[in-house]
Amino acid sequence: MADLSKNDLKNIKEVFAEALEPFAMAIQTDFAEVKSEVAEVKSEVAEVKSDVRLMKFELQEVKGDVQEMKRNSSELFAKLDEFISFYKKQAQELTILQEQVRRLEDRIAKLESRG
């Protein structure tokens, strides 16, 4: 192959530059789109992170509320047990009193029938 002149090299360089220019522009456009999409994804990830932090905070509050409700329900059940026990005791006492009243009424009825 013959030696190429400076002019030939210049022409070859221009041909390559013209051929590669649209390719380079397409790559730049694609990179710009990718960069834009990456920025959008980063923004969405930051939003998700913020939402997760908020949910963690709210979950901690709910956890505290649940613990408080458990403690209160334990107290409530203890008081309810006391009340049921008191009610049963009163029911027994009323049964005893009813029996005493019945016996007294029987005695009064016997006394009235004698007199």
C-alpha positions in Angstrom: 0.0 0.0 0.0 1.3 3.3 -0.9 2.2 6.0 1.6 -0.7 8.3 2.3 -0.3 12.0 2.1 -1.2 14.4 4.7 -4.2 15.5 2.6 -5.3 11.8 2.3 -5.0 11.4 6.1 -7.0 14.6 6.6 -9.7 13.4 4.2 -9.9 10.1 6.0 -10.1 11.8 9.3 -13.0 14.0 8.1 -14.8 11.0 6.7 -14.5 9.2 10.1 -15.6 12.4 12.0 -18.6 12.8 9.7 -19.5 9.1 10.1 -19.0 9.0 13.9 -20.7 12.4 14.6 -24.3 11.1 14.5 -23.3 8.1 16.5 -21.7 10.3 19.1 -24.7 12.5 19.2 -27.0 9.5 19.7 -24.8 8.3 22.5 -24.9 11.7 24.2 -28.7 11.8 23.8 -29.0 8.3 25.3 -26.7 9.2 28.2 -28.7 12.4 28.9 -31.9 10.2 29.0 -30.2 7.7 31.3 -29.0 10.5 33.5 -32.5 11.9 33.7 -34.0 8.6 34.6 -31.3 7.9 37.2 -32.1 11.3 38.8 -35.8 10.4 38.8 -35.1 7.0 40.4 -32.9 8.7 43.0 -35.7 11.2 43.8 -38.2 8.3 44.1 -35.8 6.4 46.4 -35.4 9.4 48.6 -39.2 9.7 48.8 -39.5 6.0 49.7 -36.8 6.4 52.4 -38.7 9.3 53.8 -41.9 7.3 53.8 -40.2 4.4 55.5 -38.8 6.7 58.2 -42.3 8.1 58.8 -43.8 4.7 58.9 -41.1 3.6 61.4 -42.0 6.6 63.6 -45.7 5.9 63.4 -45.1 2.2 64.1 -43.2 3.1 67.2 -46.1 5.2 68.3 -48.6 2.4 67.6 -46.4 0.0 69.5 -46.4 2.3 72.5 -50.2 2.6 72.3 -50.6 -1.2 72.1 -48.4 -1.6 75.1 -50.5 1.0 77.0 -53.7 -0.8 75.9 -52.3 -4.1 77.1 -51.4 -2.6 80.4 -54.8 -1.0 80.7 -56.7 -4.1 79.7 -54.8 -6.1 82.3 -56.0 -3.6 84.9 -59.5 -3.6 83.5 -59.6 -7.4 83.7 -58.4 -7.4 87.2 -61.1 -4.9 88.2 -63.7 -6.9 86.3 -62.6 -10.0 88.2 -63.0 -8.1 91.5 -66.5 -6.9 90.4 -67.6 -10.4 89.4 -66.4 -11.8 92.7 -68.2 -9.0 94.6 -71.4 -9.7 92.6 -71.2 -13.4 93.3 -70.7 -12.7 97.0 -73.7 -10.4 97.0 -75.8 -13.0 95.2 -74.9 -15.5 97.9 -75.8 -13.0 100.7 -79.1 -12.2 99.0 -79.9 -15.9 98.8 -79.2 -16.2 102.6 -81.3 -13.1 103.3 -84.2 -14.5 101.2 -84.1 -17.7 103.2 -84.0 -15.8 106.5 -87.0 -13.6 105.4 -88.9 -16.8 104.3 -88.3 -18.4 107.7 -89.4 -15.1 109.5 -92.5 -15.0 107.3 -93.3 -18.6 108.2 -92.8 -17.8 111.9 -95.1 -14.7 111.7 -97.7 -16.8 109.9 -97.6 -19.5 112.7 -97.8 -16.8 115.3 -100.8 -15.1 113.6 -102.6 -18.5 113.2 -102.2 -19.1 117.1 -103.5 -15.8 118.1 
